Amino acid sequence: MRRRQEELERALDEAEEASRRADEARLATERRWFEGVRPERRPSDQEITEMKARYGYSPGFIHIAVVGSAGAGKSSFINAVRGLSNNDPVAARTGIVETTDAVTSYPDPRPNSRIIWYDVPGAGTPNVPDWQYFNDLGLYIFDCIIILIDNRFLESDLAILSSCQQYGTVEAFIVRSKSDQHVNNMTCDRMPGFDPCDPDTDDETRSRFLQIKSEEQRRFINETNENVQRNLEDRNLSPRRVYIVCKDAMLARLRNMSSSKTIDEAELRDDVDESVCRRLQSGR
């Protein structure tokens, strides 16, 4: 009788211990989801094949996806890197609100180019991680991903970077867009009421405006770099360069023209071209 009692007590203890461990595992999982720690899930060979067919993946070409939050300027960026203005008949559609509702491909019109650009629907809102964004949209099939950020780094941006780092086969570039707009806004905040387009502005005031604009541009560059590196460090991601660009300067670069708005447009174009050449040579 005592033996049966001891066995029963032992079984109850084991059941309680198993229940405790299950509760701990559940709470740990919930905590990881809440904190934005994305579980790693590799796509199957069938999923990869289906995604490649869906997006018209072509061997011998390099497929570059441009992703980011709604309103970050993805379509304008894709037009600029293809040497097109936004009102060109074959340009990607742009607008104040998100205008991309499906992944859309755009060939690079430069002679002998082997690049296909992809405009990807915007993802994410602040502090809301997009768990399925990377896998559901099949971003793992792309050779390169350009993550376009505007005012802030979103959880979805960091989740994409984390996934690229996990996969190891997708090269990622971080690009801060609309630099000209941000710098102009920062400059005008220091010169309330000043209109840079006013033809009657005297030389002294205009000279002061240009000096302040140069100062604000340097501040914008420093703050952008600090913000990006801080976000990467907080998520235990490797340090990365951030390229600061605007569509006008990018378009001028493609047309071999100079622009007073230029910051990192030349370096971004050169580094992307280098990545493309490296992947073409390796047969990726």
Disulfide bonds with the S-S distance in Angstrom:
none
